[in-house]
Amino acid sequence: MQQPTFSLPPAKLLITLLISCLVLRFLSLSLYPLMDTTEARYGEMARIMFETGNWITPMFDYNVPFWGKPPIFTWLSSLGFNLFGVNEFAARVPHLIVGLGVIGLVYKLAKDHFQSSSMGFFAASILASTVSFIVLSGAVMTDTALTFSIALSMISFWQAWSNKGKIWGYLFFVGLALGMLSKGPLAIVLIGISLTIWLLPNGRWKKLWNTLPWGVGTLLFLVICVPWYAIAEYKTPGFLDYFIVGEHIKRFIVSGWQGDLYGSAHERTRGTIWFYALMSMLPWSPLVIWQWIRTIKDDKDVEESSDGFGTFLLFWMLSPMILFSFSGNILASYVMPALPAMALLLVHLHSQRPLQSWLYKVGFITPFLLIVLISVLHFDLVPKRSEDKILAVWKQQPEATQSDLFYLHKRPFSGQYYSSGKAKQRSTDVNSWLPTQSKAFFIVQAANDHTVYSNWSCGERDKTDREILLYCQPSQ
């Protein structure tokens, strides 16, 4: 392709937007606790992996295997703990680095396709300033690794299709394998939806066999991902049945699926994923819609290019929404794999029908929102769902190393994480087990009166809006 003849925001402006989003997110990683339920749950699984040295099976609790996800998310945070100790920064920074990898891939494709480093920075800055992308990239979740895997496969496919070198064909299969280790067959399904819809028209599928190194690539895929699946099933029999059938079939076709071993299903009205997509792509979704409207008004195709690049990006972007439209169990984070395609598509649409460059400055909304969000969380301006405060007080108690710690209500995941696995959950029927204790700390709900037990003396050590920390021992 020729160098773009349309106007772009100045390169310095794009780089400033890109760096400001990344630096603010990096600085925020240690400024607020792991919060219930997702981050604290996955952070605790990584902490147990780090503590026990069991790098095969993520553990929901000690000796309780977690079959819901493959291990990359725990490998990342466990590696962070190994390098930086057990803290919020260490848990999150490996995921942010993976997010940087996604941004780098997007930069590379835009730069190569448009033969312009400015277009590369344009696409990278759009992705980095997409609010949901930059926030989720610094979170202890599975979605960043999945997004990287899909982006690696999709971008490698296009580069191989465009004869950019044999290495890209092999990287396509590496991306598939990493997807299997990030979130399982879902990665292959999303990639398959995108490529199948794009390859069918115009006989593109006829070129497919010669585009990818199917023999060596398939072997590479199997060598990377199959060993873990085999060892995981050997270590904890039943994993494959639960993960493949339960998590990847029943979860998406059975509304309110009751087979979830680790929590309640997220039942939503079918089609909600499209609303999530509009929200997740902010602040850029209005510009994507506007460019699409302009295309329709001009009675033109979004493609307008002989190589099919526009529709390739479009189907990549739409694949999560197409799949999850039929699911009642979804989260907003399921849109994340679509965000790299959205950034590239917006750049492509701009190359076809340029908008005024000042409109693309809306990306600077994101650094402002990051500052607000970080401040709100760091300075406790809103209640946070985390046990970090009350357990920090517990750790300072002189009796903490000599006494057990019990939750008399449902123990939050952050309660286990911030107690380093020491907090236990016991029934509120204290008379059935309390006599076996010599002394103990209790965390009780502030709304209930648990301060008086027969023949026991309890003193309040800390209190929050929701809970009370008590130290109890037999009365003299």
C-alpha positions in Angstrom: 0.0 0.0 0.0 1.0 3.6 -0.5 1.8 6.0 2.3 -1.4 7.5 3.6 -2.4 10.9 2.1 -5.0 11.8 4.7 -4.3 13.7 7.9 -3.5 12.0 11.2 -3.1 13.3 14.7 0.6 14.4 15.2 2.9 11.4 16.1 3.9 13.2 19.3 0.2 13.4 20.3 -0.4 9.7 19.6 2.8 8.7 21.6 1.8 11.0 24.4 -1.6 9.3 24.6 -0.1 5.8 24.4 2.5 6.4 27.1 0.2 8.3 29.5 -2.3 5.5 29.5 0.4 2.9 30.1 2.3 4.8 32.7 -0.8 5.6 34.7 -1.9 2.0 34.6 1.5 0.8 35.7 1.6 3.3 38.6 -1.9 2.2 39.7 -1.1 -1.5 40.1 -0.1 -1.3 43.8 -2.5 1.5 44.9 -5.6 -0.6 45.6 -6.2 -4.1 46.9 -7.3 -7.3 45.1 -11.1 -7.1 45.3 -13.7 -9.7 45.5 -14.7 -11.7 43.7 -12.7 -12.2 40.5 -9.3 -10.6 41.3 -9.1 -11.9 44.8 -10.1 -15.4 43.7 -7.6 -15.6 40.9 -4.9 -13.9 43.0 -5.4 -16.5 45.8 -5.1 -19.3 43.3 -1.8 -17.9 42.2 -0.6 -17.4 45.7 -1.4 -21.1 46.6 0.4 -22.2 43.4 3.4 -20.1 44.4 3.3 -21.4 48.0 2.8 -25.0 47.2 4.9 -25.3 44.1 2.1 -27.1 42.2 2.4 -25.5 38.8 0.1 -28.0 37.1 -3.4 -27.6 38.7 -4.7 -24.2 39.9 -6.2 -24.7 43.3 -9.5 -23.1 44.4 -8.4 -23.8 48.0 -5.8 -26.0 49.5 -6.3 -29.5 48.0 -9.4 -28.3 46.1 -8.6 -28.3 42.3 -9.9 -25.5 40.1 -11.1 -27.0 36.9 -12.8 -23.9 35.5 -9.8 -22.4 33.6 -6.4 -23.5 32.2 -3.3 -22.3 34.2 -1.8 -19.3 32.3 -3.5 -16.7 34.5 -2.0 -18.4 37.6 1.4 -18.9 36.0 1.6 -15.2 35.3 0.7 -14.0 38.8 2.8 -16.8 40.4 5.8 -15.7 38.4 5.1 -12.1 39.6 5.1 -13.4 43.3 8.4 -15.2 42.6 10.0 -12.0 41.4 8.5 -9.3 43.6 7.0 -11.1 46.6 3.3 -11.6 47.4 1.7 -8.2 46.8 -0.8 -6.4 44.5 1.9 -5.1 42.1 3.4 -8.6 41.6 0.0 -10.2 41.0 -1.0 -7.6 38.3 2.2 -6.6 36.5 2.6 -9.8 34.4 -0.9 -9.3 33.0 -0.1 -5.7 32.1 3.0 -6.9 30.3 0.8 -9.3 28.3 -1.4 -6.4 27.5 1.7 -4.5 26.2 2.2 -7.5 24.0 -1.2 -7.1 22.5 -0.6 -3.4 21.8 2.7 -4.3 20.2 1.0 -6.8 17.9 -1.6 -4.2 16.9 1.2 -1.6 16.2 3.1 -4.2 14.0 0.1 -5.0 11.9 -1.0 -1.4 11.3 2.6 -0.4 10.6 3.1 -3.2 8.1 -0.3 -3.0 6.4 -0.3 0.8 5.9 3.5 1.0 5.5 3.5 3.8 8.1 4.8 3.9 11.7 2.3 6.7 12.3 -0.6 4.4 11.5 1.0 1.9 13.9 1.1 4.4 16.7 -2.5 5.5 15.8 -3.8 1.9 16.2 -1.7 1.3 19.4 -2.9 4.5 21.0 -6.6 3.7 20.3 -6.3 0.3 21.9 -4.3 1.6 24.9 -6.9 4.4 25.5 -9.9 2.0 25.3 -10.9 2.2 28.9 -11.9 -1.5 29.4 -8.7 -2.7 27.7 -6.3 -0.7 29.8 -8.2 -1.5 33.0 -8.5 -5.2 32.4 -4.9 -5.5 31.2 -3.7 -4.6 34.7 -6.1 -7.0 36.4 -5.7 -10.6 37.7 -8.0 -12.2 35.2 -7.9 -14.7 32.3 -9.0 -12.3 29.6 -5.8 -10.5 28.8 -3.9 -13.8 28.1 -6.9 -14.9 25.9 -6.9 -11.6 24.0 -3.1 -11.9 23.4 -3.5 -15.4 22.1 -6.3 -14.5 19.7 -4.5 -11.4 18.5 -1.3 -13.4 17.9 -3.2 -15.9 15.8 -5.3 -13.4 13.9 -2.5 -11.0 13.2 -0.1 -13.9 12.3 -2.8 -15.2 9.9 -3.0 -11.9 8.1 0.7 -11.5 7.9 1.0 -15.1 6.5 -1.8 -14.4 4.1 0.0 -11.3 2.9 3.3 -13.2 2.4 5.2 -11.4 5.2 7.3 -14.5 6.0 7.0 -18.1 7.0 7.4 -17.4 10.7 3.9 -15.9 10.9 2.4 -19.2 9.8 4.0 -20.9 12.7 3.0 -18.1 15.1 -0.6 -18.7 14.1 -0.5 -22.1 15.7 1.4 -20.8 18.7 -1.4 -18.4 19.3 -3.9 -21.3 19.1 -1.9 -23.3 21.6 -1.6 -20.3 24.0 -5.3 -19.8 23.7 -5.9 -23.4 24.8 -3.8 -22.7 27.8 -5.5 -19.3 28.5 -9.1 -20.2 28.3 -9.4 -23.5 26.4 -11.3 -24.3 23.2 -13.1 -20.9 23.4 -10.0 -19.3 21.7 -10.2 -21.7 18.8 -14.0 -21.1 18.4 -13.6 -17.3 18.3 -10.8 -17.5 15.8 -12.7 -20.1 13.8 -15.8 -17.9 13.6 -13.8 -14.9 12.4 -11.9 -16.8 9.7 -14.7 -19.0 8.5 -17.0 -16.1 7.8 -14.2 -14.2 6.1 -12.8 -17.1 4.0 -16.1 -18.3 2.5 -16.8 -15.4 0.1 -14.8 -14.9 -3.1 -13.2 -18.3 -2.9 -10.7 -17.1 -0.4 -10.8 -20.6 1.2 -9.0 -22.0 -1.8 -5.8 -20.2 -0.8 -6.0 -21.4 2.8 -4.1 -24.7 2.4 -1.0 -22.9 1.0 -1.1 -20.0 3.5 -0.4 -21.9 6.7 2.2 -24.7 7.5 -0.5 -27.2 8.5 1.7 -30.2 9.2 4.5 -28.6 11.3 2.0 -26.0 12.7 -0.4 -28.7 14.0 2.5 -30.5 15.6 3.7 -27.3 17.2 0.2 -26.7 18.5 0.0 -30.2 20.0 3.4 -30.1 21.6 2.7 -26.8 23.4 -0.8 -27.5 24.8 -1.5 -31.2 24.9 1.0 -32.1 27.6 -0.6 -29.8 30.2 -4.1 -31.2 29.5 -2.9 -34.8 29.8 -1.0 -34.1 33.0 -3.9 -32.1 34.5 -6.3 -35.0 33.9 -3.8 -37.5 35.4 -3.3 -35.3 38.5 -7.0 -34.7 39.0 -9.3 -37.1 37.1 -12.5 -35.6 35.9 -11.0 -32.3 34.8 -11.5 -32.8 31.1 -15.2 -33.7 31.4 -16.0 -30.7 33.6 -13.9 -28.2 31.6 -14.7 -29.3 28.1 -18.4 -30.3 28.5 -19.4 -28.2 31.4 -17.5 -25.0 30.9 -17.7 -24.9 27.1 -21.1 -26.4 26.3 -23.5 -26.3 29.2 -22.3 -22.9 30.5 -23.3 -21.3 27.2 -26.4 -23.1 26.2 -28.0 -23.7 29.6 -29.3 -20.5 31.2 -28.6 -20.4 34.9 -26.3 -23.5 34.6 -26.2 -25.1 38.0 -23.1 -27.3 37.4 -20.6 -24.5 38.3 -18.5 -25.9 41.1 -16.9 -22.5 42.0 -19.7 -20.0 42.1 -23.0 -18.9 40.5 -23.5 -18.6 36.8 -23.8 -15.0 35.4 -27.3 -15.2 34.0 -28.1 -12.3 31.6 -30.6 -11.6 29.0 -29.4 -13.0 25.7 -28.0 -10.3 23.5 -26.6 -8.3 26.4 -23.1 -8.8 25.0 -23.9 -6.1 22.4 -24.5 -3.6 25.1 -21.3 -4.7 26.8 -19.5 -4.2 23.6 -20.6 -0.6 23.2 -19.5 0.1 26.8 -16.2 -1.8 26.5 -15.2 0.1 23.4 -15.6 3.5 25.0 -14.5 6.2 24.3 -14.1 5.0 20.7 -17.4 3.2 20.1 -19.3 6.4 19.0 -16.6 7.0 16.3 -16.8 3.4 15.1 -20.6 3.7 14.8 -20.3 7.1 13.1 -17.8 5.8 10.5 -20.2 2.9 9.8 -23.1 5.2 9.3 -21.0 7.3 6.9 -20.2 4.1 4.9 -23.9 3.2 4.7 -24.9 6.8 3.7 -22.3 6.7 0.9 -23.8 3.4 -0.3 -20.3 1.9 -0.1 -18.8 -1.2 1.3 -16.7 -1.1 4.4 -14.2 -3.0 2.4 -13.2 -0.8 -0.5 -9.9 -2.7 -0.7 -9.1 -5.7 -2.9 -7.3 -7.6 -0.1 -10.3 -7.8 2.2 -8.6 -6.2 5.2 -11.6 -4.3 6.3 -14.0 -7.3 6.5 -11.2 -9.4 8.1 -11.1 -6.9 11.0 -14.8 -6.6 11.1 -15.5 -10.3 11.6 -12.6 -10.5 14.1 -14.3 -7.7 16.1 -17.8 -9.2 15.9 -16.9 -12.8 16.7 -17.3 -12.5 20.5 -20.6 -10.8 20.1 -21.8 -13.4 17.6 -20.9 -16.3 19.8 -22.1 -14.8 23.1 -25.4 -13.5 21.7 -26.6 -17.1 22.3 -25.3 -17.2 25.9 -27.1 -16.2 29.1 -23.9 -16.6 31.2 -21.6 -13.7 30.3 -19.5 -11.0 31.7 -18.5 -7.6 30.2 -14.9 -8.8 30.0 -15.9 -11.3 27.3 -15.7 -8.5 24.8 -12.0 -7.9 25.4 -10.8 -10.2 22.5 -12.7 -7.8 20.1 -10.8 -4.7 21.2 -7.6 -5.1 19.2 -9.7 -5.6 16.0 -11.8 -2.5 16.9 -8.7 -0.3 17.1 -7.4 -1.6 13.8 -10.8 -1.3 12.2 -11.1 2.3 13.3 -7.7 3.1 11.7 -8.8 1.3 8.5 -12.0 3.3 8.3 -10.1 6.5 8.9 -7.9 5.5 5.9 -11.0 5.1 3.8 -13.1 8.1 5.0 -10.9 10.5 7.1 -12.5 12.2 10.0 -11.2 15.4 11.4 -8.1 14.7 13.4 -9.3 16.5 16.5 -12.1 13.9 17.0 -9.4 11.3 17.8 -8.3 13.4 20.8 -11.3 11.8 22.7 -8.7 9.2 23.7 -7.4 11.6 26.3 -10.6 11.0 28.2 -9.0 7.8 29.3 -6.0 9.1 31.2 -8.3 11.5 33.0 -10.7 8.6 33.9 -7.7 6.5 35.1 -6.6 9.3 37.5 -10.2 9.6 38.9 -10.5 5.8 39.2 -7.1 5.4 40.9 -7.8 8.2 43.3 -11.2 6.9 44.2 -9.9 3.4 45.0 -6.6 4.5 46.7 -8.2 7.0 49.0 -11.2 4.8 49.9 -13.7 7.3 48.5 -16.1 4.4 47.7 -16.5 1.1 49.7 -14.3 -1.6 48.3 -15.1 -5.3 48.4 -11.8 -6.4 50.0 -10.6 -7.7 53.4 -7.2 -6.0 53.2 -7.9 -3.4 55.9 -9.3 -5.6 58.6 -6.7 -8.3 58.0 -3.9 -5.8 58.1 -5.1 -5.0 61.7 -5.3 -8.7 62.4 -1.7 -9.2 61.3 -0.5 -6.5 63.8 -2.1 -8.3 66.8 0.5 -9.9 69.1 -1.7 -13.0 69.4 -2.0 -13.4 65.6 0.8 -16.0 65.2 -0.5 -18.0 68.2 -4.2 -18.1 67.4 -6.6 -19.3 64.7 -8.6 -17.0 62.6 -12.2 -17.8 61.7 -14.9 -16.2 59.6 -18.4 -16.9 61.0 -20.0 -16.0 57.7 -19.0 -16.7 54.1 -15.2 -16.2 53.8 -14.5 -13.8 51.0 -11.7 -14.8 48.6 -9.8 -11.6 49.6 -10.1 -12.9 53.2 -8.1 -16.0 52.3 -5.6 -14.0 50.1 -4.8 -11.3 52.7 -4.5 -13.8 55.5 -2.1 -15.9 53.5 -4.5 -18.8 53.6 -4.8 -18.8 57.4 -8.4 -17.7 57.6 -10.9 -20.5 58.0 -14.7 -20.6 57.7 -16.7 -22.1 60.5 -20.4 -22.4 61.1 -22.2 -19.7 63.2 -23.3 -22.5 65.6 -20.3 -21.8 67.7 -21.4 -24.0 70.6 -20.7 -27.1 68.4 -17.0 -26.3 68.0 -16.0 -23.4 70.2 -15.2 -25.6 73.3 -12.3 -27.2 71.3 -10.6 -23.8 70.9 -8.3 -22.3 73.5 -8.3 -18.9 71.9 -9.2 -17.5 68.5 -9.8 -14.5 66.3 -13.3 -14.2 64.8 -14.4 -12.0 62.0 -18.2 -11.5 62.2 -20.7 -9.5 60.4 -21.2 -6.1 62.0 -25.0 -6.4 61.6 -25.2 -9.4 63.9 -24.4 -9.7 67.6 -21.6 -12.3 68.0 -19.9 -10.5 70.9 -21.2 -12.8 73.7 -20.4 -16.5 74.0 -21.0 -18.6 77.1 -17.9 -18.9 79.3 -15.9 -16.9 76.8 -14.5 -13.4 76.9 -14.3 -11.4 73.6 -12.7 -8.1 72.9 -13.1 -6.0 69.7 -9.9 -5.3 67.9 -11.2 -3.6 64.8 -14.4 -2.7 63.1 -15.4 -1.8 59.6 -18.8 -0.9 58.1 -19.4 -4.6 57.4 -17.4 -6.6 59.9 -15.9 -6.8 63.4 -12.6 -8.4 64.3 -12.9 -10.1 67.7 -10.3 -11.8 69.9 -11.8 -14.4 72.2 -10.6 -16.7 74.9 -12.1 -18.7 77.8 -13.2 -16.6 80.7 -11.1 -16.9 83.8 
